[in-house]
Amino acid sequence: MKTRTLLSLSLNFFALFFAITAFMTTYWCVGTQRVPKPKCSKLRTHQCIDYGVNETDPNKVVYSWETGDDRFLFRQFHTGIWFSCEENIHDESERCRSFIDLAPASEKGMLWLSLVSEMLYILLLLVGFSLMCMELFHSSNVIDGLKLNAFAAVFTVLSGLLGMVAHVMYTQVFQVTVSHGPADWRPYNWDYGWSFCLAWASFTCCMGASVTTLNSYTKTVIEFRHKRKTFEQTIRSENAREAYGYYRDRSLHSISKSVDVYSSQSLKSGRKTPTPADSLDLSDYAASLGEEQC
């Protein structure tokens, strides 16, 4: 049982660690954004559109011979639950914006629900982890250990369900934001990042911990019931032996008592007992025979 408890505790710990890491980072989705190239200047001479440095007449129309994707820059971006950050085309820094502000108004409610579900997911994982620690280190009674194990399994299963719902809702919100979000933010191409992989790895570990905990609880209950049944059968067999011995002794006592009573009644009914031979007088016996002959 200790081995299964340690396995459940380890899986729960990894699930909690992965969930907190994914929740705090901004690499759920990564990709590139296509933005127009800025005008070349003395400070920027590459990755820009050159209209001619000698042109000073603002009324003169200037054309650029760059066409297609050559007119755009592709900057990297990464998005999390809270923030979306993209490269700054003017320097090497990043600009971050709240993802809640970027989401369409129709999806803000679902995004907030996803955030609340993620926080509840982490909270229930923490509660399950605490119960498993209490079961492993502070539980000496089997019944108390079973209770802690059952509660830990329930909290872990609930946390896994909330985590799955939160991940799916965030994915849906992000896909809608890609299509209907601000024009200066919409990705040119995108894919899921390592934070997203950590989130689902956390869900997998959570489900593994819940299944292991339920298996440990079920196996312990079955073993406990089997031992109880065996104990009850042993008690019944011992009681049956004691009862058999008791009634056997009673029967023998009754039979011997009946024999004694029968003997005493026979004596009282007047039956003669045979006279021993050594008590007879032979002279008297001879005289009686003589009288009979005369």
N, C-alpha and C positions, 0 to 999 in steps of 0.2 A: 504493500500500500504506500509506503514511503517513496518508493521509486516512481509510482504514478503521480503522487503529489508533487514531487520535485520536477517531473516532466511538465505537469500543468503549470506550475509556478514559473518555470523557465519560458514556456510559450507565452504566458500572460505578460511576463516582463518584456519580451521582445515585441509583443503587440503594443504594449503601452509606449515603449521607446520609439517605435516606428511611427505610431500615431502622433505623438507630440512633435517629433521631427518634421513630419509631413505637414502638420497643422501650422508650424511656425515658419516654414520655408516657402519660397515663391517659385518653385520649379514644377508645378503640377502640369503646366503646358508650356512648351517652348517652340520657337519658330522665328520667322522673319517677317518684317513689315516693309512694304514698298513705299518709299517717300520720294518726292521730287528732289533732285539735286539742287543744292544752293548755288547761288551765283559766286563765281570765283572772285577772290580778293587777294590783297597782298599777304594776308595771313593764311589764306586757304588757296592752294594752287593745284590740288588734285581732288578727285571725286567731287567735281563741281562743273558747272556749265560756264564756258568762257565766251562772253559776249564781246570781247575785245577791250583791252585795257586803255586804248586811246579814245574810246568813244566818250565824249562829254556832253553831247547834245541829247537831252532827255526826250526831245520830240522825234528823234530819228528812230525808225523801226529797225530792230536788229533781230536777225534770225539765227537759230541754232540748228546745226546740221545733224545733231544727235536725234535718233528716232528709237521707238520701241522701248525696251527695258534699259537702253543706254541713258535715258533721261532720268532714271530713278536710282536711288540708293536702296540697298537691302540691309536693314539694321536688325540686329538680333533683339528678341524680347523674351521674357519669361514671366509667367503669371502664376500666382498662388491663390489661396482663398481670400486673403486680405488685400494684397497689392499686385499690381502689374507694373513691371519695370522694363524699359527699353533703352537702347543706347542713345546717347545724345550725339547727333551728327556734327555738332560744332566743336565738341571736345571729347575726351575719353571717359567722361563721367556717365552716370545713368540717371534717368528721370523716372520716378515712380509715381504712380497714381493709384487711388483706391479702386479696387475692382468693383466694389459696390456702386461707385459713381459711374463706372463704365457700363454696367449691366443695364439693359433696357428696363423701362418702368414696369413692364408686364412680368418681368422675371425677378424683380427685387424681393418679392415675398418668398418665392422659392429659394432664393439665395440665402435670405435670412433663416429660413427653415433648415437649410443645409448647414449653416453655421451653428445653429443651436443643436442640431443632431450630432455634429462633430464634437462639440463640447460635452454633450451628454455621453457620447461614446467614450471619450477619454475618462470622464468621471466614473462611469460604471466599470470601466477597465481597472481604474484605481481601487474601487471598492472591492472588486473581485480579487485583485492582487493582495489587498490587505487581509481579506478573509482566508485566502490560501496560506498566507504567512502565519496567521493565528492558528490555523489547523495544524501546520507543520511544527511550530515551535512552542505553542502554549496550550495545546490540547492533549490531556492525558486520559480523558474519558472517551470511550468508543462512541457513546451516544452524542456527546457534544461535538466530536469530530465529524460524525455523520451530518449533524445539523449544519455545521460550518461548510462542509463539502457541498451540501445541497444548495445552500444560499449562494456560495461561490459559483456553482454551475448556472444557477438562474441568472445572476447578474452578468456573467460572462456571455451567455446566450443573448440576453437583451442588448448588451453592448455591441455584439457582432451584428445583430439586425439593424440597430441604429447606424452603425458605421457603414453598412452596405447601402442603406437608404441615403445617407449623406453623400457618399461618393457618387451614386447614380444621379442625384439631384444636381450636384455641382457640375458633373459632366454635361448634363442637359442645358444648364444655364450658360456654360461656356460656349457650347455649340450655337446657341441662339445669339449670344453676344458677338460671336464671330460674324454672323450674317447681318445683325441689326444694331451692332454697336457703333460708336463714333467712327467717322470716316478716317480720321487720322490715327486710329488705333487698329483697325481691322487687319488681321494677319494676311500675308500673301500665301504662306503655307505654315503649317504648324503640326506638332505631334505631342504626345504625352511625354512628360519629363520624369526624372527620377523621384521627385516627391510623390507623384501619382503612383508610381510603382511601389514606393514605401507604404503609401496608404493602403493599397490592396494587399501588400505583404502583411501589414498589421492585421487586416481583416482575416487573412488566412491563418495567422498564428492565433488569433482570437478564437476562431472556430475550432482549431486543433486543441486549444486549451479547454474549451467548453466540452468537446467530445471526450477528451481524456478525463476530465473531472466527472462527467456523467458516468463514464465507464467505471471509474474508481468507486463512485457512490453505489452504482448498481451491483458491482461485484462484491463490495463489502456487505451490502444488505443481504445478498443471496447467501454469502458465507455465514453471516450471522444467523439467518433463518435456518440454514442447514445444521449448524451447530446446536441451535435451540431445539430443532426437531430430534436430533440424535440424543440430546440430553433428556428430552421428554420420553423418548422410547426407552432409554436406559432406566429412568425412574419407574416407568410402567412395568418393565420386566422385573425390577427388584421388588416392587410392590406385589407383583403376581407371585413371586417366589415366597415372599413373607406370608402372603395370604394362604398359599398352598400348604406351607409348613404349619401355620396356625390351625387350619382346618383338619389337617392330618393328625396333629396332636390331639385336637378336640375329639376326633373320631375314635382314636385309640383309647383315650380316657373314657369315652362313653361306652365302648365295648367292654373294657375291663370292669367298669362299674356295673354294667348289666350282668356280667358273669357273677360278680360278687353277690348281687341282689338275688339272682336265681339260686345260688348255693344256699344262701340263708333261708330262702323260702322253702327249699327242699327239706332242710333240717326241721323246720317248724311244722311240716305236714305229717310227721310221725313215721317216716321210713326208718326201718331197723338197719343198723349197720352190722355187717358180719362179725361174728365173735372170733377172736384169734384162737388158734389151736392150742397154744400153750396154756390157755386159761381154762380148758375143760378138765374135769376130774375123771380119770379112767375107771376108778372103783365104782363110782356111781353109775357109769355107763354099763359095766358088767352086771350089776345087780338088776338093772332094768331089763337087760336081756334075759336073765334067769327067770324072772317073774313072767315074762312073755311066753317062755317055753313051757312052764307048768300050766 
